[in-house]
Amino acid sequence: MAESKGESNESNGKGRSDEAERYRQAATEALEMLDWCIGYLVGTRKESIAAQLAKNRAHLRKRLMHEPEEPLPTEKE
């Protein structure tokens, strides 16, 4: 695979390539946007939709990003 514009797939010292780190950052930002959407749906009394999205969010964090689950935004403390 050719490298463009001087970019490389070198390790960043954590065992991940720069490209993998960019994908991880994009996924993290997408999850933050999903959090906002879930909060909005809860605020507009669409709890069932928000709850399902929150379950999907938890699955993405745990299985794909290998991060611990966070409390669901739809859970009440």
Helices and strands as residue ranges (DSSP letters): H 18-43, H 47-59, I 60-64
